[in-house]
Amino acid sequence: MKHLNQVDIYIANLDPDSDMNMGEIDKKDTQNVYDYLNKHFSYALFTDGFIGSLPNAYDMEVSFAYLNEEYYKLNKQFEISQGKELDFDYRFDNDIEIPVLIGKGLSETYPLGSTIRMEDPVLQKQITLKVQGILKPNVYHSNLYSLSSKQYYNFSVIIPINEDFINHANVELQLHGLFDIILLQTSKNEVQGLQEVIQDNLGLEFNFYTQKENFEYFNKYYFNSLKIITILSAIIIFVLTCLTIWSSLASIRMMIKDFTINLFVGLSYSKLRKIFYGYYGVLFFVNLIILFIITAYSRYGNWIRKDASFSTFGLFGVIEMDWLALLAVLFFDIMIGIIIVEIMLWRIKKVPISLGVLQ
């Protein structure tokens, strides 16, 4: 989102108090707004979530995303593994082959260079798409207002649109395109004119913010929540570590006679340390395996539900973000294990090895 964080860029947001009735808005109303946009502004448009019927090897639902050239230049998030970049310079007619990017999950069914004949969900007519590029695995997009969100495009078709395409599209695309439309190289005064045009034609109140303001809104709620989670996690880790140490020391007090006998017959402190580390190593390994299974099953659940927006590819179904989380758990396990074992050995070493202890 850093590319959007500029003083002369404003992003639309439907006012939460504005009542929207889709049935009262027709194509003429939205077209009036776009005519005004094309005349007075340079804008970046991106909208997705349109579901279409497209057979594929995974029998997954397919979502269609639409973006114009300004958005594509502004935000290079759709990285490709094969093929060429999108081309926006085409004329809209019945014989046109629109170049598109597709997600990794669709590439088995529709390899590079193949054509797709289908009914487009926003044009509501048969069109031909040509696969010009294949996205890298797990390409994702975050919401402008909820930066921690991730929507994946493994089962998506990315369609480049120009002014001609927008004019032929239905009211749903034109309206949804306005919700997050990005106005480039403009000012607050110019934006007010667009707000009035939207109000007059659609009866909707739109607010326009800079991305810096969106960041501040997000941080206000996100980091407050994150602080609470961090504090609670730290308290839980501290309490559990203290309880584990206390129970271990209690066990040592009960078994001090057995430790002394074994030390008398040749058990060394270094060997005892290895035994303790081995015990906690197995315990933490089982913990990690259980967490891994839960994480992998959670990812696999998206495939079971055929949820294209969250289905991902990864080693054993687990993606990089999950592996980092498991590494964090492993780090805390190692630190806690070292603390517990060394305190236990420290306590045992304080016990003198003598017949008096046995008595």
Beta strands, then each sheet from edge to edge (+ up, - down):
strand 1: 10-14
strand 2: 42-44
strand 3: 46-52
strand 4: 62-67
strand 5: 80-83
strand 6: 97-102
strand 7: 115-120
strand 8: 125-135
strand 9: 140-141
strand 10: 151-152
strand 11: 156-160
strand 12: 182-184
strand 13: 206-209
sheet 1: 2+ 12- 1+ 13-
sheet 2: 3+ 4- 11- 6+ 8+ 5-
sheet 3: 3+ 4- 11- 6+ 8+ 7-
sheet 4: 9+ 10-
end
